[in-house]
Amino acid sequence: MLEAVELIRLPCTGKAETGLLLQCLEKGHPGVLVLGCPEDNCKFLIGSTRARKRVQLTRKLLKEAGLSEERVRMDFVSSVDAHRLGRIVREMQERLEVGGKV
């Protein structure tokens, strides 16, 4: 079971560029989980929407390269959903263990 989680804090998920996501994978991380505030409650108005589009592009690039797009995921969590955060991280770990390591 995967256990280590490395956090990269950004002022807004809108700063999660496609290059950053790919760089994390190139460094040997088995997956990247981008967590943003709910799109309808984004402090910076469009940051979560921008990040979602970049995650979709990154997944597309992985698929085109013959790699598992399951290695990159985005989810939205509000500050009152701490219990949900743990579940999302566990789901990502399980996803990577099952088949996202390609």
C-alpha positions as CSV (number, residue, x, y, z in Angstrom):
1,M,0.0,0.0,0.0
2,L,1.2,3.5,-0.8
3,E,1.7,5.6,2.3
4,A,3.8,8.6,1.5
5,V,2.0,11.8,0.5
6,E,4.0,14.8,-0.5
7,L,2.2,18.1,-0.4
8,I,2.8,21.0,-2.7
9,R,1.0,24.1,-1.5
10,L,-0.1,26.7,-4.0
11,P,-1.9,30.0,-3.3
12,C,-4.7,28.7,-5.7
13,T,-5.2,25.5,-7.6
14,G,-5.3,27.8,-10.7
15,K,-1.5,27.9,-10.3
16,A,-1.3,24.1,-11.0
17,E,0.2,24.3,-14.5
18,T,0.2,21.2,-16.7
19,G,4.0,21.3,-16.6
20,L,4.0,21.1,-12.8
21,L,1.7,18.1,-12.8
22,L,3.9,16.3,-15.4
23,Q,7.1,17.3,-13.5
24,C,5.7,15.6,-10.4
25,L,5.3,12.4,-12.3
26,E,8.7,12.7,-14.0
27,K,10.3,12.9,-10.5
28,G,8.9,9.5,-9.8
29,H,5.7,10.2,-7.9
30,P,3.2,7.5,-8.8
31,G,0.3,10.0,-9.0
32,V,-0.8,13.5,-8.6
33,L,-4.0,14.5,-6.7
34,V,-5.0,18.1,-7.2
35,L,-7.4,19.4,-4.5
36,G,-9.2,22.7,-5.0
37,C,-12.1,24.6,-3.5
38,P,-15.5,23.9,-5.0
39,E,-15.8,25.7,-8.4
40,D,-18.8,27.7,-7.3
41,N,-17.0,28.8,-4.1
42,C,-13.5,29.7,-5.6
43,K,-11.9,32.5,-3.7
44,F,-10.1,33.6,-6.9
45,L,-13.2,33.1,-9.1
46,I,-11.9,30.8,-11.8
47,G,-8.9,29.1,-10.2
48,S,-10.6,25.7,-9.7
49,T,-12.1,25.8,-13.2
50,R,-8.7,26.6,-14.7
51,A,-7.1,23.8,-12.6
52,R,-9.8,21.3,-13.7
53,K,-9.0,22.1,-17.4
54,R,-5.3,21.6,-16.8
55,V,-5.8,18.3,-15.1
56,Q,-8.0,17.2,-18.0
57,L,-5.2,18.2,-20.5
58,T,-2.6,16.4,-18.4
59,R,-4.7,13.2,-18.4
60,K,-5.1,13.5,-22.1
61,L,-1.4,13.9,-22.6
62,L,-0.7,10.8,-20.4
63,K,-3.2,8.7,-22.4
64,E,-1.6,9.8,-25.7
65,A,1.8,8.8,-24.4
66,G,0.5,5.4,-23.5
67,L,0.5,6.0,-19.8
68,S,-2.4,5.6,-17.3
69,E,-4.5,8.8,-17.0
70,E,-5.6,7.5,-13.6
71,R,-2.3,8.8,-12.3
72,V,-3.7,12.3,-12.2
73,R,-7.0,13.2,-10.5
74,M,-8.7,16.4,-9.3
75,D,-11.3,16.8,-6.6
76,F,-12.9,19.7,-4.9
77,V,-13.0,19.9,-1.1
78,S,-14.3,22.7,1.1
79,S,-12.7,23.6,4.4
80,V,-15.5,21.9,6.3
81,D,-15.0,18.6,4.4
82,A,-12.0,17.3,6.4
83,H,-13.5,13.8,6.7
84,R,-13.9,13.7,3.0
85,L,-10.3,14.6,2.4
86,G,-9.1,11.4,4.0
87,R,-11.4,9.4,1.8
88,I,-10.3,11.1,-1.4
89,V,-6.6,10.4,-0.6
90,R,-7.3,6.7,0.2
91,E,-9.3,6.4,-3.1
92,M,-6.3,7.9,-5.0
93,Q,-3.9,5.5,-3.3
94,E,-6.2,2.5,-4.2
95,R,-6.5,3.7,-7.7
96,L,-2.7,3.8,-8.1
97,E,-2.3,0.4,-6.5
98,V,-4.9,-1.2,-8.8
99,G,-3.7,0.0,-12.1
100,G,-2.6,3.6,-12.3
101,K,1.1,2.9,-12.1
102,V,1.6,2.4,-15.8
